[in-house]
């Protein structure tokens, strides 16, 4: 179940100031060790330690493939890829890698975890207590 919170915007953007919106609230964060423990509880035939080792290797290998200029697709999970933000250049000759401000790893969900699939399965409730 997803928990949401209502909030009133004080944004300077035209049309947003004073309007009400919903933001999703996350509970705890599950790390790789937690995922390994959870997966082992599903009687998958592998120990928590084995699963954790495979997940750690997966993270390392995704990074290696991204740095090699590849996209990484994990079926029914996501496609991982790199993108960048850069300063504008007036000419093609001036558009060089030194104009890159930052690199980001992007993730696009696929298959059973696509936005459409998630939206069809989601259940929502309002957060019970609000803090200022």
Secondary structure as UniProt FT lines:
FT   STRAND          2..8
FT   TURN            14..18
FT   STRAND          20..25
FT   HELIX           32..40
FT   TURN            41..42
FT   HELIX           48..67
FT   TURN            68..69
FT   STRAND          72..74
FT   TURN            75..77
FT   STRAND          78..86
FT   TURN            92..94
FT   HELIX           97..99
FT   STRAND          100..109
FT   HELIX           111..113
FT   HELIX           115..121
FT   STRAND          124..126
//
